[in-house]
Amino acid sequence: MAIYGFAAIVLSALFILTWRQCGMYADMETLWRTMIARNPSCWLAQSNLGTSLLHRGKPAEAETLYREALQLRPDDSRSQYNLGIALAAQGRLAEAFNHFERALQLKPDYADARFYHGTVLGQSGRVKEAAAEYREALKLNPELAGALNNLAWILAASSEDELRNGAAAVRLGEQACELTHYQEPLFIGTLAAAYAEAGRFPEAVTTAEKAEQLAISAGLAAVAAKNRQLLELYRAGKPYHEPAPPKP
């Protein structure tokens, strides 16, 4: 179910940050540009300007600045991580994966980097490894909503029977939704799938309906359509399981 995969989570996070913080980052952008003009070798200003642009929905420009920052300071874990985010936002997941790995080599307890490392693993079909990374990320930061959501999705909807656990998926999904005040349609859709896997179909139906309505309000047509599709399963008393990957 790609709509709940890496790209959707990354872009959703970027759009949320842009909506809430674009004014702040626009103001800071002037500051960082001034600092760079005065001191082009200031790697921190390069990295911070990249972050301002990333949060304003300009990942390609941010990528250039992160690369410049890393030429000046290659052992900066945050710039490695942020470059991974900028690449992922452009759909360049294999490149992003390398930078998340480098960030973790530099800082093994980097919870956000571990989460995104897991999401690329999951997008590549390495679901067990992804689940393990989400668990590690949650040990480091138990309130990492994206990791809670993605692990809940695996436990609710994996094509691999041994990975599914409806009750655990519900606990994780509810926590992710509580942390985001039940306003993130992607997370609410995951919680609906968790309820269905746990056999709680009336709750699955009402939750998927809420996810659909929130997605419509947010202009997320694909998310709304997917929840509408899954509602048919839940109303029929069936959970959703991802299709098994093709055999090599």
N, C-alpha and C positions, 0 to 999 in steps of 0.2 A: 504493500500500500504506500506508494511513493509520496503521497501528499503529506504523510506524517513523518517522512524521512528527513534526511539531513538538510536538504536545501530549504524545505518549508520552515524548519525550526530556525535556521540561520536567518533567513530573510524576514521571518516574523519578528525575531528578536531585533534585527536592525531597524525595521519599520517602527517598532514600539519605541526604541530609543530615539529615533529621529523625531517622532511625534512629540515625545515628552521633553526632549532636550535640545532641539534644533536651535533655539534661541541662544542658549548658553554656549553651544559649540560654535555658532556663528561668531559670537563675541570673542571667544578664545582663539578662533582661527586668525584674527587680526594680530593678536598678541604673538602667536607662534611664528607667523610670517615675518613680523618685525624682528623677532629674535634671530631667525634664520638669515635675514638680510644683513644683520649686524655680525653674525657669527655662523657662517655656513657649516662649520665643523661641529656644531652643537647637535649631537645625535638625539638628545632628549627632545629638543624642539622639533626635529624632523619626525620623530615617532609620535609626539603629541599632535602635531598638525595632521599626520596620517589618521589618527584616531578621530579628530574633528571631522575630517572628510568622510571617513567610514561611517560615522553616525549620521552624516548628512546624505547618505546613499550614493557615495562616489567611491566605490571600492577600487576601481582601476587607478585613480589618482592616489588613493591611500597606499596601494601596493607600491607605487614608485617611491613614496616617501619612506615606507618601512624598509625597502631594499637599501635606500641611501643610509638610513639609520643603522642598519645591520652591517654595512660596509665600515661604518665608523665604530660600531660596538657589536661585534658578532655574537657575543655571549649574553646579550640581553634577552632573557626569556620572554618578556612581555612583547617585545617587537617581533620575535619569532612567532608567538601565538597570534598576534594581531595580523601578521602577514598571512598566516593560515586562514584566518577569518576572511580577509579581503579576497584571497584566492577562492575560497569556498563560495563566497557570495557571487563570484563570476562563474561558478560551475566547474572549477579546476580542482577537483577533489583529490586527485593523486598528488598534485603539488602541495596542496594544503596539508595532506597527511604527513608529508615529510617535515613540514615546519611544526606541526603539533608534536611530532616525535622529538624534534630537536628541542622544543620548549621543555618537554618532559625530561630529556637528558640533563638539561641545565637546572631544572627545578622539578624534581619528582613529585612534590606535593602540590603541584599546580592543578587545582580541582577543575577549573574551566578548560584547561588544555586537555586534561584527561577525558572530560565529557565529550569534547569535539573529536578527539582521537577515537573515542568509541563510536561516535555517530558516523564517521567515515568507514570504520570497520563494518558497521551495520549496513551501510549503503552498499558496501562491496560484497554483501552476503555472508560475512563472517559474524553471524549473529551471536554465537556463544561468547566469542571474544568481546563483542560489543557489550553484552550484558555484564561481563566481568569488569570492563572498564567503567561502566556506569556505577557498579557497586563500589569500586575503588574511589570514584569521584564523590560518591555520597558519604563515604567514610570521612573524606576530607571536608566536605561541606554538605551536611544533611539537608540543607534547604535549597539545594541546587535544583530549581524547578524543572529545567530541561532534562536533567538526568533522571529525575523521578518520573517524568512523563514517558521518556523513551524506554526506560526499563519496564514501566507499567505496560507499554504497548507490546513489548516482546513477551511478557508473561501472559498477556491477554490474547494475542493474535498470532504468535509465531506458528509457522507451518510445522515446527518440530514439537511433537507431543510432550517430550520430556522437559521442554523449556516452559511450558504453560503452567500457570498457577493463578487461578481466578481470584482467590481471596487475597493473595499478596498483591496482585495487580490492582485490586480495588483500593487497598490501603495506600499504595504509592500514588495512584491516580487521584484519590481524594486529597492527599497532601499537596500534590502539584496544583490542583485547582484551588485549594485554600490559600496557598501562597500567592496565587495570581487573582484572588478574590472572585473566582468563577467568571472571569471575563475573557479568558483566552480560549477561543473556539477549538483550536487544535487539541488542547489539553482536555477540554470537556468531551470531545469526540473520543479521545483515548479512554476516558473514564466510562463512557457508554459501552465501549468494547469490553472493558474490564467487568462491568456489571453483567454483560451478556455471558462472558466466559464463566462467571460465578453462578450462572443460572438465575440471576435477578433481572428477568426480562422487563417487567414493568418499569423499573428504574432505568434500564438501558434505553427504553423507548423515550421516556421523558427527558433523559439526559441528551440523547442524540437530537431530539427536537430542539432543545435549548442550544446545542452546538450549531445546528443548522441556522437558527434565527440569528445568533450572534455573528456567524460567518456572513450571512446576508447583509447585516448591518455594517459589518467591517469591509464589505466589498470583496470578500474572499469567495468567489463563485465556485471554484473547484472544491474547496473545503465544504461548502454548503451542499454541493451536488453529491459528494462522497457520503456525507452523513445521511442525506436523503436516500441514497442507495442502501446503506446499511440498516436504515430503519425498517426496510422490508424484511430483512433477516430477523431482526429483533422481534418484530411483531409476529413473526412465524415461530418464535421460540427457538431461534438458532443463533449461535455465536458466529463471529467472523474469524476465520483463520486465513492467513496469507497463503497464496498458492505455493506449493513446493518449488524450489528452484529447479530449472531443467538439469537433467543429468548430463555430465560431460560426454 
